Amino acid sequence: MEDKISKPLITLLKDGPIRISGSYVLSDENNQELEKGQEVYLCRCGKSNKKPYCDGSHKSVQLTEGSAKESCE
């Protein structure tokens, strides 16, 4: 039986990271695959020590809607 393939859904979590759920492939700037899967949380506060992944650092910087970084550092 084949795995169900679903389109990725990108959600900006209130005061938190970006959640990508559904079948996705995450690539770097050279189009090299970093990972693929069904769910991942990406940093948008710029403070994660695991970039591009969220490590919960937004909790200590009090990320709020409107203060989320528009671009990468």
Distance bins in CASP14 RR format, pairs under 12 A and 6 or more apart:
PFRMAT RR
TARGET T0000
AUTHOR 0000-0000-0000
RMODE 2
METHOD distances of the structure
MODEL  1
2 23 0 0 0 0 0 1 0 0 0 0 0
3 22 0 0 0 0 0 1 0 0 0 0 0
3 23 0 0 0 0 1 0 0 0 0 0 0
3 36 0 0 0 0 0 1 0 0 0 0 0
3 37 0 0 0 0 0 1 0 0 0 0 0
3 38 0 0 0 0 1 0 0 0 0 0 0
4 22 0 0 0 0 1 0 0 0 0 0 0
4 23 0 0 0 0 1 0 0 0 0 0 0
4 38 0 0 0 0 1 0 0 0 0 0 0
5 22 0 0 0 0 1 0 0 0 0 0 0
5 23 1 0 1 0 0 0 0 0 0 0 0
5 24 0 0 0 0 0 1 0 0 0 0 0
5 25 0 0 0 0 0 1 0 0 0 0 0
5 36 0 0 0 0 0 1 0 0 0 0 0
5 37 0 0 0 0 0 1 0 0 0 0 0
5 38 0 0 0 0 1 0 0 0 0 0 0
6 20 0 0 0 0 0 1 0 0 0 0 0
6 21 0 0 0 0 1 0 0 0 0 0 0
6 22 1 0 1 0 0 0 0 0 0 0 0
6 23 1 0 1 0 0 0 0 0 0 0 0
6 24 0 0 0 0 1 0 0 0 0 0 0
6 37 0 0 0 0 0 1 0 0 0 0 0
6 38 0 0 0 0 1 0 0 0 0 0 0
6 39 0 0 0 0 0 1 0 0 0 0 0
7 20 0 0 0 0 0 1 0 0 0 0 0
7 21 0 0 0 0 1 0 0 0 0 0 0
7 22 1 0 0 1 0 0 0 0 0 0 0
7 23 1 0 0 1 0 0 0 0 0 0 0
7 24 0 0 0 0 1 0 0 0 0 0 0
7 38 0 0 0 0 0 1 0 0 0 0 0
8 18 0 0 0 0 0 1 0 0 0 0 0
8 19 0 0 0 0 0 1 0 0 0 0 0
8 20 1 0 1 0 0 0 0 0 0 0 0
8 21 1 0 0 1 0 0 0 0 0 0 0
8 22 1 0 1 0 0 0 0 0 0 0 0
8 23 1 0 0 1 0 0 0 0 0 0 0
8 24 1 0 1 0 0 0 0 0 0 0 0
8 25 0 0 0 0 1 0 0 0 0 0 0
8 26 0 0 0 0 1 0 0 0 0 0 0
8 36 0 0 0 0 0 1 0 0 0 0 0
8 37 0 0 0 0 1 0 0 0 0 0 0
8 38 0 0 0 0 1 0 0 0 0 0 0
8 39 0 0 0 0 1 0 0 0 0 0 0
8 40 0 0 0 0 1 0 0 0 0 0 0
8 42 0 0 0 0 0 1 0 0 0 0 0
9 18 0 0 0 0 0 1 0 0 0 0 0
9 19 0 0 0 0 1 0 0 0 0 0 0
9 20 1 0 0 1 0 0 0 0 0 0 0
9 21 1 0 1 0 0 0 0 0 0 0 0
9 22 1 0 0 1 0 0 0 0 0 0 0
9 23 0 0 0 0 0 1 0 0 0 0 0
9 24 0 0 0 0 1 0 0 0 0 0 0
9 38 0 0 0 0 0 1 0 0 0 0 0
9 39 0 0 0 0 1 0 0 0 0 0 0
9 40 0 0 0 0 0 1 0 0 0 0 0
10 17 0 0 0 0 0 1 0 0 0 0 0
10 18 1 0 0 1 0 0 0 0 0 0 0
10 19 1 0 0 1 0 0 0 0 0 0 0
10 20 1 0 1 0 0 0 0 0 0 0 0
10 21 0 0 0 0 1 0 0 0 0 0 0
10 22 0 0 0 0 1 0 0 0 0 0 0
10 24 0 0 0 0 1 0 0 0 0 0 0
10 26 0 0 0 0 0 1 0 0 0 0 0
10 39 0 0 0 0 0 1 0 0 0 0 0
10 40 0 0 0 0 0 1 0 0 0 0 0
10 41 0 0 0 0 0 1 0 0 0 0 0
10 42 0 0 0 0 1 0 0 0 0 0 0
10 44 0 0 0 0 0 1 0 0 0 0 0
11 17 0 0 0 0 1 0 0 0 0 0 0
11 18 1 0 0 1 0 0 0 0 0 0 0
11 19 1 0 1 0 0 0 0 0 0 0 0
11 20 1 0 0 1 0 0 0 0 0 0 0
11 21 1 0 0 1 0 0 0 0 0 0 0
11 22 0 0 0 0 0 1 0 0 0 0 0
11 39 0 0 0 0 0 1 0 0 0 0 0
11 40 0 0 0 0 0 1 0 0 0 0 0
11 41 0 0 0 0 1 0 0 0 0 0 0
11 42 0 0 0 0 0 1 0 0 0 0 0
11 44 0 0 0 0 0 1 0 0 0 0 0
12 18 1 0 1 0 0 0 0 0 0 0 0
12 19 0 0 0 0 1 0 0 0 0 0 0
12 20 0 0 0 0 0 1 0 0 0 0 0
12 41 0 0 0 0 0 1 0 0 0 0 0
12 42 0 0 0 0 0 1 0 0 0 0 0
12 44 1 0 0 1 0 0 0 0 0 0 0
12 45 0 0 0 0 0 1 0 0 0 0 0
12 54 0 0 0 0 0 1 0 0 0 0 0
12 58 0 0 0 0 0 1 0 0 0 0 0
12 63 0 0 0 0 0 1 0 0 0 0 0
12 65 0 0 0 0 1 0 0 0 0 0 0
12 66 0 0 0 0 0 1 0 0 0 0 0
12 68 1 0 0 1 0 0 0 0 0 0 0
12 69 0 0 0 0 0 1 0 0 0 0 0
12 70 0 0 0 0 0 1 0 0 0 0 0
13 19 1 0 1 0 0 0 0 0 0 0 0
13 20 0 0 0 0 0 1 0 0 0 0 0
13 21 0 0 0 0 0 1 0 0 0 0 0
13 41 1 0 0 1 0 0 0 0 0 0 0
13 42 0 0 0 0 0 1 0 0 0 0 0
13 43 0 0 0 0 0 1 0 0 0 0 0
13 44 0 0 0 0 1 0 0 0 0 0 0
13 45 0 0 0 0 0 1 0 0 0 0 0
13 54 0 0 0 0 1 0 0 0 0 0 0
13 56 0 0 0 0 0 1 0 0 0 0 0
13 58 0 0 0 0 1 0 0 0 0 0 0
13 59 0 0 0 0 0 1 0 0 0 0 0
13 63 0 0 0 0 1 0 0 0 0 0 0
13 64 0 0 0 0 0 1 0 0 0 0 0
13 65 0 0 0 0 1 0 0 0 0 0 0
13 68 0 0 0 0 0 1 0 0 0 0 0
14 44 0 0 0 0 0 1 0 0 0 0 0
14 58 0 0 0 0 0 1 0 0 0 0 0
14 63 0 0 0 0 1 0 0 0 0 0 0
14 64 0 0 0 0 1 0 0 0 0 0 0
14 65 1 0 0 1 0 0 0 0 0 0 0
14 66 0 0 0 0 0 1 0 0 0 0 0
14 67 0 0 0 0 0 1 0 0 0 0 0
14 68 0 0 0 0 0 1 0 0 0 0 0
15 44 0 0 0 0 0 1 0 0 0 0 0
15 45 0 0 0 0 1 0 0 0 0 0 0
15 54 0 0 0 0 0 1 0 0 0 0 0
15 56 0 0 0 0 0 1 0 0 0 0 0
15 58 1 0 0 1 0 0 0 0 0 0 0
15 59 0 0 0 0 1 0 0 0 0 0 0
15 61 0 0 0 0 0 1 0 0 0 0 0
15 62 1 0 0 1 0 0 0 0 0 0 0
15 63 1 0 1 0 0 0 0 0 0 0 0
15 64 1 0 1 0 0 0 0 0 0 0 0
15 65 1 0 0 1 0 0 0 0 0 0 0
15 66 0 0 0 0 1 0 0 0 0 0 0
15 67 0 0 0 0 1 0 0 0 0 0 0
15 68 0 0 0 0 1 0 0 0 0 0 0
16 41 0 0 0 0 1 0 0 0 0 0 0
16 42 0 0 0 0 0 1 0 0 0 0 0
16 43 0 0 0 0 1 0 0 0 0 0 0
16 44 1 0 0 1 0 0 0 0 0 0 0
16 45 1 0 0 1 0 0 0 0 0 0 0
16 46 0 0 0 0 0 1 0 0 0 0 0
16 47 0 0 0 0 0 1 0 0 0 0 0
16 48 0 0 0 0 0 1 0 0 0 0 0
16 54 1 0 0 1 0 0 0 0 0 0 0
16 55 0 0 0 0 0 1 0 0 0 0 0
16 56 0 0 0 0 1 0 0 0 0 0 0
16 57 0 0 0 0 1 0 0 0 0 0 0
16 58 1 0 1 0 0 0 0 0 0 0 0
16 59 0 0 0 0 1 0 0 0 0 0 0
16 60 0 0 0 0 0 1 0 0 0 0 0
16 61 0 0 0 0 0 1 0 0 0 0 0
16 62 0 0 0 0 0 1 0 0 0 0 0
16 63 1 0 1 0 0 0 0 0 0 0 0
16 64 0 0 0 0 1 0 0 0 0 0 0
16 65 0 0 0 0 1 0 0 0 0 0 0
16 66 0 0 0 0 0 1 0 0 0 0 0
16 67 0 0 0 0 0 1 0 0 0 0 0
16 68 1 0 0 1 0 0 0 0 0 0 0
16 69 0 0 0 0 0 1 0 0 0 0 0
17 39 0 0 0 0 0 1 0 0 0 0 0
17 40 0 0 0 0 1 0 0 0 0 0 0
17 41 1 0 1 0 0 0 0 0 0 0 0
17 42 1 0 1 0 0 0 0 0 0 0 0
17 43 1 0 1 0 0 0 0 0 0 0 0
17 44 1 0 1 0 0 0 0 0 0 0 0
17 45 1 0 0 1 0 0 0 0 0 0 0
17 46 0 0 0 0 0 1 0 0 0 0 0
17 47 0 0 0 0 0 1 0 0 0 0 0
17 48 0 0 0 0 1 0 0 0 0 0 0
17 50 0 0 0 0 0 1 0 0 0 0 0
17 51 0 0 0 0 0 1 0 0 0 0 0
17 52 0 0 0 0 1 0 0 0 0 0 0
17 53 0 0 0 0 1 0 0 0 0 0 0
17 54 1 1 0 0 0 0 0 0 0 0 0
17 55 0 0 0 0 1 0 0 0 0 0 0
17 56 1 0 0 1 0 0 0 0 0 0 0
17 57 0 0 0 0 1 0 0 0 0 0 0
17 58 1 0 0 1 0 0 0 0 0 0 0
17 59 0 0 0 0 0 1 0 0 0 0 0
17 63 0 0 0 0 1 0 0 0 0 0 0
17 68 0 0 0 0 1 0 0 0 0 0 0
17 69 0 0 0 0 0 1 0 0 0 0 0
18 24 0 0 0 0 0 1 0 0 0 0 0
18 26 0 0 0 0 0 1 0 0 0 0 0
18 39 0 0 0 0 0 1 0 0 0 0 0
18 40 0 0 0 0 1 0 0 0 0 0 0
18 41 1 0 0 1 0 0 0 0 0 0 0
18 42 1 0 1 0 0 0 0 0 0 0 0
18 43 1 0 0 1 0 0 0 0 0 0 0
18 44 1 0 1 0 0 0 0 0 0 0 0
18 45 0 0 0 0 0 1 0 0 0 0 0
18 46 0 0 0 0 0 1 0 0 0 0 0
18 48 0 0 0 0 0 1 0 0 0 0 0
18 52 0 0 0 0 1 0 0 0 0 0 0
18 53 0 0 0 0 0 1 0 0 0 0 0
18 54 1 0 0 1 0 0 0 0 0 0 0
18 58 0 0 0 0 0 1 0 0 0 0 0
18 63 0 0 0 0 0 1 0 0 0 0 0
18 68 0 0 0 0 1 0 0 0 0 0 0
18 69 0 0 0 0 0 1 0 0 0 0 0
19 38 0 0 0 0 0 1 0 0 0 0 0
19 39 1 0 0 1 0 0 0 0 0 0 0
19 40 1 0 0 1 0 0 0 0 0 0 0
19 41 1 0 1 0 0 0 0 0 0 0 0
19 42 1 0 0 1 0 0 0 0 0 0 0
19 43 0 0 0 0 0 1 0 0 0 0 0
19 44 0 0 0 0 0 1 0 0 0 0 0
19 53 0 0 0 0 0 1 0 0 0 0 0
19 54 0 0 0 0 1 0 0 0 0 0 0
20 26 1 0 0 1 0 0 0 0 0 0 0
20 35 0 0 0 0 0 1 0 0 0 0 0
20 36 0 0 0 0 0 1 0 0 0 0 0
20 37 0 0 0 0 1 0 0 0 0 0 0
20 38 0 0 0 0 1 0 0 0 0 0 0
20 39 1 0 0 1 0 0 0 0 0 0 0
20 40 1 0 1 0 0 0 0 0 0 0 0
20 41 1 0 0 1 0 0 0 0 0 0 0
20 42 1 0 0 1 0 0 0 0 0 0 0
20 44 0 0 0 0 0 1 0 0 0 0 0
20 52 0 0 0 0 0 1 0 0 0 0 0
20 53 0 0 0 0 0 1 0 0 0 0 0
20 54 0 0 0 0 0 1 0 0 0 0 0
21 37 0 0 0 0 1 0 0 0 0 0 0
21 38 1 0 0 1 0 0 0 0 0 0 0
21 39 1 0 1 0 0 0 0 0 0 0 0
21 40 0 0 0 0 1 0 0 0 0 0 0
21 41 0 0 0 0 1 0 0 0 0 0 0
21 42 0 0 0 0 0 1 0 0 0 0 0
22 36 0 0 0 0 0 1 0 0 0 0 0
22 37 1 0 0 1 0 0 0 0 0 0 0
22 38 1 0 1 0 0 0 0 0 0 0 0
22 39 1 0 0 1 0 0 0 0 0 0 0
22 40 0 0 0 0 1 0 0 0 0 0 0
23 36 1 0 0 1 0 0 0 0 0 0 0
23 37 1 0 0 1 0 0 0 0 0 0 0
23 38 1 0 0 1 0 0 0 0 0 0 0
23 39 0 0 0 0 0 1 0 0 0 0 0
23 40 0 0 0 0 0 1 0 0 0 0 0
24 33 0 0 0 0 0 1 0 0 0 0 0
24 34 0 0 0 0 0 1 0 0 0 0 0
24 35 0 0 0 0 1 0 0 0 0 0 0
24 36 1 0 0 1 0 0 0 0 0 0 0
24 37 1 0 0 1 0 0 0 0 0 0 0
24 38 1 0 0 1 0 0 0 0 0 0 0
24 39 0 0 0 0 1 0 0 0 0 0 0
24 40 1 0 0 1 0 0 0 0 0 0 0
24 41 0 0 0 0 0 1 0 0 0 0 0
24 42 0 0 0 0 0 1 0 0 0 0 0
25 31 0 0 0 0 1 0 0 0 0 0 0
25 32 0 0 0 0 0 1 0 0 0 0 0
25 33 1 0 1 0 0 0 0 0 0 0 0
25 34 0 0 0 0 1 0 0 0 0 0 0
25 35 1 0 0 1 0 0 0 0 0 0 0
25 36 1 0 1 0 0 0 0 0 0 0 0
25 37 1 0 0 1 0 0 0 0 0 0 0
25 38 0 0 0 0 0 1 0 0 0 0 0
25 40 0 0 0 0 0 1 0 0 0 0 0
26 32 0 0 0 0 0 1 0 0 0 0 0
26 33 1 0 0 1 0 0 0 0 0 0 0
26 34 1 0 1 0 0 0 0 0 0 0 0
26 35 1 0 1 0 0 0 0 0 0 0 0
26 36 1 0 0 1 0 0 0 0 0 0 0
26 37 0 0 0 0 1 0 0 0 0 0 0
26 38 0 0 0 0 0 1 0 0 0 0 0
26 39 0 0 0 0 0 1 0 0 0 0 0
26 40 1 0 0 1 0 0 0 0 0 0 0
26 41 0 0 0 0 0 1 0 0 0 0 0
26 42 0 0 0 0 1 0 0 0 0 0 0
26 52 1 0 0 1 0 0 0 0 0 0 0
26 53 0 0 0 0 1 0 0 0 0 0 0
27 33 1 0 1 0 0 0 0 0 0 0 0
27 34 1 0 0 1 0 0 0 0 0 0 0
27 35 0 0 0 0 1 0 0 0 0 0 0
27 36 0 0 0 0 1 0 0 0 0 0 0
27 52 0 0 0 0 0 1 0 0 0 0 0
28 34 1 0 1 0 0 0 0 0 0 0 0
28 35 0 0 0 0 0 1 0 0 0 0 0
28 51 0 0 0 0 0 1 0 0 0 0 0
28 52 0 0 0 0 1 0 0 0 0 0 0
28 72 0 0 0 0 0 1 0 0 0 0 0
29 52 0 0 0 0 0 1 0 0 0 0 0
29 72 0 0 0 0 1 0 0 0 0 0 0
34 40 0 0 0 0 1 0 0 0 0 0 0
34 42 0 0 0 0 0 1 0 0 0 0 0
34 50 0 0 0 0 0 1 0 0 0 0 0
34 51 0 0 0 0 0 1 0 0 0 0 0
34 52 1 0 0 1 0 0 0 0 0 0 0
34 53 0 0 0 0 1 0 0 0 0 0 0
35 42 0 0 0 0 0 1 0 0 0 0 0
35 52 0 0 0 0 0 1 0 0 0 0 0
35 53 0 0 0 0 1 0 0 0 0 0 0
39 53 0 0 0 0 0 1 0 0 0 0 0
39 54 0 0 0 0 0 1 0 0 0 0 0
40 50 0 0 0 0 0 1 0 0 0 0 0
40 52 0 0 0 0 1 0 0 0 0 0 0
40 53 1 0 0 1 0 0 0 0 0 0 0
40 54 0 0 0 0 1 0 0 0 0 0 0
41 48 0 0 0 0 1 0 0 0 0 0 0
41 50 0 0 0 0 0 1 0 0 0 0 0
41 51 0 0 0 0 0 1 0 0 0 0 0
41 52 0 0 0 0 1 0 0 0 0 0 0
41 53 1 0 0 1 0 0 0 0 0 0 0
41 54 1 0 1 0 0 0 0 0 0 0 0
41 55 0 0 0 0 1 0 0 0 0 0 0
41 56 0 0 0 0 1 0 0 0 0 0 0
41 57 0 0 0 0 0 1 0 0 0 0 0
41 58 0 0 0 0 0 1 0 0 0 0 0
42 48 0 0 0 0 1 0 0 0 0 0 0
42 50 0 0 0 0 0 1 0 0 0 0 0
42 51 0 0 0 0 1 0 0 0 0 0 0
42 52 1 0 1 0 0 0 0 0 0 0 0
42 53 1 0 0 1 0 0 0 0 0 0 0
42 54 1 0 0 1 0 0 0 0 0 0 0
42 55 0 0 0 0 0 1 0 0 0 0 0
42 56 0 0 0 0 0 1 0 0 0 0 0
42 58 0 0 0 0 0 1 0 0 0 0 0
42 68 0 0 0 0 0 1 0 0 0 0 0
42 69 0 0 0 0 0 1 0 0 0 0 0
42 72 0 0 0 0 0 1 0 0 0 0 0
43 49 0 0 0 0 1 0 0 0 0 0 0
43 50 1 0 0 1 0 0 0 0 0 0 0
43 51 1 0 1 0 0 0 0 0 0 0 0
43 52 1 0 0 1 0 0 0 0 0 0 0
43 53 1 0 0 1 0 0 0 0 0 0 0
43 54 1 0 1 0 0 0 0 0 0 0 0
43 55 1 0 0 1 0 0 0 0 0 0 0
43 56 0 0 0 0 1 0 0 0 0 0 0
43 57 1 0 0 1 0 0 0 0 0 0 0
43 58 1 0 0 1 0 0 0 0 0 0 0
43 59 0 0 0 0 0 1 0 0 0 0 0
43 61 0 0 0 0 0 1 0 0 0 0 0
43 63 0 0 0 0 1 0 0 0 0 0 0
43 68 0 0 0 0 1 0 0 0 0 0 0
43 69 0 0 0 0 1 0 0 0 0 0 0
43 72 0 0 0 0 1 0 0 0 0 0 0
43 73 0 0 0 0 0 1 0 0 0 0 0
44 51 0 0 0 0 0 1 0 0 0 0 0
44 52 0 0 0 0 1 0 0 0 0 0 0
44 53 0 0 0 0 0 1 0 0 0 0 0
44 54 1 0 0 1 0 0 0 0 0 0 0
44 56 0 0 0 0 0 1 0 0 0 0 0
44 57 0 0 0 0 0 1 0 0 0 0 0
44 58 1 0 0 1 0 0 0 0 0 0 0
44 61 0 0 0 0 0 1 0 0 0 0 0
44 63 1 0 0 1 0 0 0 0 0 0 0
44 64 0 0 0 0 0 1 0 0 0 0 0
44 65 0 0 0 0 0 1 0 0 0 0 0
44 66 0 0 0 0 0 1 0 0 0 0 0
44 67 0 0 0 0 1 0 0 0 0 0 0
44 68 1 0 1 0 0 0 0 0 0 0 0
44 69 1 0 1 0 0 0 0 0 0 0 0
44 70 0 0 0 0 1 0 0 0 0 0 0
44 71 0 0 0 0 0 1 0 0 0 0 0
44 72 0 0 0 0 1 0 0 0 0 0 0
44 73 0 0 0 0 0 1 0 0 0 0 0
45 51 0 0 0 0 0 1 0 0 0 0 0
45 52 0 0 0 0 0 1 0 0 0 0 0
45 54 0 0 0 0 1 0 0 0 0 0 0
45 55 0 0 0 0 0 1 0 0 0 0 0
45 56 0 0 0 0 1 0 0 0 0 0 0
45 57 1 0 0 1 0 0 0 0 0 0 0
45 58 1 0 1 0 0 0 0 0 0 0 0
45 59 0 0 0 0 1 0 0 0 0 0 0
45 60 0 0 0 0 1 0 0 0 0 0 0
45 61 1 0 1 0 0 0 0 0 0 0 0
45 62 0 0 0 0 1 0 0 0 0 0 0
45 63 1 0 1 0 0 0 0 0 0 0 0
45 64 0 0 0 0 1 0 0 0 0 0 0
45 65 0 0 0 0 0 1 0 0 0 0 0
45 66 0 0 0 0 0 1 0 0 0 0 0
45 67 0 0 0 0 1 0 0 0 0 0 0
45 68 1 0 0 1 0 0 0 0 0 0 0
45 69 1 0 0 1 0 0 0 0 0 0 0
45 70 0 0 0 0 0 1 0 0 0 0 0
45 72 0 0 0 0 0 1 0 0 0 0 0
45 73 0 0 0 0 0 1 0 0 0 0 0
46 52 0 0 0 0 1 0 0 0 0 0 0
46 53 0 0 0 0 0 1 0 0 0 0 0
46 54 0 0 0 0 1 0 0 0 0 0 0
46 55 0 0 0 0 0 1 0 0 0 0 0
46 56 0 0 0 0 0 1 0 0 0 0 0
46 57 1 0 0 1 0 0 0 0 0 0 0
46 58 0 0 0 0 1 0 0 0 0 0 0
46 60 0 0 0 0 0 1 0 0 0 0 0
46 61 0 0 0 0 1 0 0 0 0 0 0
46 63 0 0 0 0 1 0 0 0 0 0 0
46 67 0 0 0 0 0 1 0 0 0 0 0
46 68 0 0 0 0 1 0 0 0 0 0 0
46 69 1 0 1 0 0 0 0 0 0 0 0
46 70 0 0 0 0 0 1 0 0 0 0 0
46 71 0 0 0 0 0 1 0 0 0 0 0
46 72 1 0 0 1 0 0 0 0 0 0 0
46 73 1 0 0 1 0 0 0 0 0 0 0
47 54 0 0 0 0 1 0 0 0 0 0 0
47 55 0 0 0 0 1 0 0 0 0 0 0
47 56 0 0 0 0 1 0 0 0 0 0 0
47 57 1 1 0 0 0 0 0 0 0 0 0
47 58 1 0 0 1 0 0 0 0 0 0 0
47 59 0 0 0 0 1 0 0 0 0 0 0
47 60 1 0 0 1 0 0 0 0 0 0 0
47 61 1 0 1 0 0 0 0 0 0 0 0
47 62 0 0 0 0 0 1 0 0 0 0 0
47 63 0 0 0 0 1 0 0 0 0 0 0
47 67 0 0 0 0 0 1 0 0 0 0 0
47 68 0 0 0 0 0 1 0 0 0 0 0
47 69 0 0 0 0 1 0 0 0 0 0 0
47 73 0 0 0 0 1 0 0 0 0 0 0
48 54 1 0 1 0 0 0 0 0 0 0 0
48 55 1 0 1 0 0 0 0 0 0 0 0
48 56 1 0 0 1 0 0 0 0 0 0 0
48 57 1 0 1 0 0 0 0 0 0 0 0
48 58 0 0 0 0 1 0 0 0 0 0 0
48 59 0 0 0 0 0 1 0 0 0 0 0
48 60 0 0 0 0 0 1 0 0 0 0 0
48 61 0 0 0 0 0 1 0 0 0 0 0
48 63 0 0 0 0 0 1 0 0 0 0 0
48 69 0 0 0 0 0 1 0 0 0 0 0
48 72 0 0 0 0 0 1 0 0 0 0 0
48 73 0 0 0 0 0 1 0 0 0 0 0
49 55 1 0 1 0 0 0 0 0 0 0 0
49 56 0 0 0 0 1 0 0 0 0 0 0
49 57 1 0 0 1 0 0 0 0 0 0 0
49 60 0 0 0 0 0 1 0 0 0 0 0
50 56 0 0 0 0 1 0 0 0 0 0 0
50 57 0 0 0 0 1 0 0 0 0 0 0
51 57 0 0 0 0 1 0 0 0 0 0 0
51 69 0 0 0 0 0 1 0 0 0 0 0
51 72 0 0 0 0 1 0 0 0 0 0 0
51 73 0 0 0 0 1 0 0 0 0 0 0
52 69 0 0 0 0 0 1 0 0 0 0 0
52 72 0 0 0 0 1 0 0 0 0 0 0
52 73 0 0 0 0 0 1 0 0 0 0 0
54 63 0 0 0 0 0 1 0 0 0 0 0
54 68 0 0 0 0 0 1 0 0 0 0 0
55 61 0 0 0 0 0 1 0 0 0 0 0
56 63 0 0 0 0 1 0 0 0 0 0 0
57 63 0 0 0 0 1 0 0 0 0 0 0
58 64 0 0 0 0 1 0 0 0 0 0 0
58 65 0 0 0 0 0 1 0 0 0 0 0
58 67 0 0 0 0 1 0 0 0 0 0 0
58 68 0 0 0 0 1 0 0 0 0 0 0
58 69 0 0 0 0 0 1 0 0 0 0 0
61 67 0 0 0 0 1 0 0 0 0 0 0
61 68 0 0 0 0 0 1 0 0 0 0 0
61 69 0 0 0 0 0 1 0 0 0 0 0
62 68 0 0 0 0 0 1 0 0 0 0 0
63 69 0 0 0 0 1 0 0 0 0 0 0
END
